[in-house]
Amino acid sequence: MKDLMRIKCLISQDIEALLNQQIKKEAHSSSLYLAMSSWCDQNGFDYSADYFAKQSEEERAHQLKLFKYVLDMGGNAISPEVTGIKTDFAGFREVFEDALEAEIAITQSFKNIASRCHKEQDFVTMEFLNWFLKEQREEEYKARRALELFEVIGEEGTGRWEIDKHVNKITYSEQ
Amino acid sequence: MEKACIDINELINVFSTDRGSVYQSDKLNCFYVDFGGKFARYNCLSLQKLKNIVEGIDVEALLLNTNKADFELITFNGCDHIYLLSALEIVSLKELLQGAFTMFKLNHLISDCLYRLTV
């Protein structure tokens, strides 16, 4: 009997479902970052607004990268419905706390897919995921560093203004 | 009607229950689902879609909802067939499709061992 399902698609249905979930999570993150950008802009934090707008674009790029992979492997990539985006934040600090929490959730989600790939011995997808795992190092680092600015600079006086100016300067280097 | 047009001997029985069967045609690279009085042809994608739709039906909610009959209409875009199934039939179709997909997985493992991983 021909292995028709395998002929049609390189990835298993379980992996396909997990990748589609990840596509949705990336789309959710992209929208969340855009909402954060909007909040920052409205509250006079111009640099942070730019920072989150860029982050939103990055998440969108991640979503499309996953989308293309699922299609290239013969799977069914699902354009996700994104709802329940938080648009109001209690303060400047909460925006960054939520950003870090979102990145931690994304890292955890990728670890979960990687774990499944190992279980199924799907090393092709695993190799594809390595790029994302590496990317998460940078994403989490930047989100954590941004939050640390609140401790280093402090929010009193012109503290928030100072933090806003520094957010855009955070860069990650492996060296 | 469709059943009359194909040679049943060319089909491979993937999985059967008391209520139906799933067949595979290696010649035409497609599947046939014999269920609920229908003998319907599916490709890989549409069979997966059918499985996803059937698995997505909340049978418990269907039975508990007193404002609705215990029947569900099952079809999707690009599908030439419509099933009108009772809750019991949905459970049977779910069992049939899950069994078939388990056999696909098993066949994949066997194919790997017998043909793809041999030197």
Interface residues (C-beta under 8 A of the other chain):
Chain A: M1 K2 D3 L4 M5 R6 I7 K8 C9 S12 Q13 N76
Chain B: I12 V14 Q24 D26 N29 F31 C44 L45 Q48 F101 F104 K105 N107 H108 S111
